[in-house]
């Protein structure tokens, strides 16, 4: 049985298959989408192009993302 790392007030460690995590700053408009994509990658699943589609009425941030993709 593995020893649990003491995390204090930080709560339980997140469960990622690929190991340790890092905090990054991303636009709120795409944060949930990026987390879904990251979880699929972590599980070894394919990412479908439909996942990266932007909503029908995109915000300014989402429009900028669409240009990048």
C-alpha positions in Angstrom: 0.0 0.0 0.0 1.4 3.4 -1.0 1.9 6.0 1.7 -0.4 9.0 1.3 1.4 12.3 0.9 0.4 14.9 3.6 -1.4 17.6 1.8 -2.6 19.7 4.8 -5.5 22.0 3.9 -5.0 21.5 0.2 -7.5 18.6 0.2 -7.1 15.3 -1.6 -4.6 15.0 -4.5 -6.2 15.1 -7.9 -6.2 11.7 -9.8 -4.3 12.0 -13.1 -2.8 8.9 -14.8 0.0 10.9 -16.2 1.3 12.0 -12.8 1.9 15.4 -11.2 -0.1 18.4 -12.2 0.7 22.1 -12.8 -1.5 25.1 -12.4 -1.9 27.1 -15.6 -3.9 30.2 -16.5 -6.4 29.9 -19.3 -9.3 32.0 -20.4 -12.5 31.2 -18.5 -14.4 30.9 -21.8 -12.4 27.7 -22.7 -11.4 26.4 -19.3 -14.0 23.6 -19.0 -13.4 22.5 -22.6 -9.6 22.3 -22.0 -10.2 20.2 -18.8 -12.4 17.8 -20.8 -9.7 17.5 -23.5 -7.0 17.0 -20.9 -8.9 14.2 -19.1 -9.4 12.4 -22.4 -5.7 12.6 -23.2 -4.9 11.4 -19.6 -7.2 8.4 -20.1 -5.5 7.6 -23.5 -8.6 8.4 -25.4 -8.8 10.0 -28.9 -9.9 13.6 -29.2 -12.6 14.1 -31.7 -12.6 17.3 -33.8 -16.2 18.0 -32.6 -14.8 18.5 -29.1 -13.0 21.6 -30.3 -16.0 23.2 -32.0 -17.0 26.6 -30.7 -20.6 27.4 -29.6 -23.0 29.0 -32.1 -22.7 32.5 -30.5 -19.0 32.7 -29.7 -17.6 35.3 -27.4 -14.6 37.3 -28.4 -12.3 34.9 -26.6 -13.9 31.9 -28.3 -13.7 33.6 -31.7 -9.9 34.1 -31.2 -9.6 30.4 -30.2 -11.4 29.4 -33.4 -8.8 31.3 -35.5 -6.0 29.5 -33.7 -7.5 26.0 -34.2 
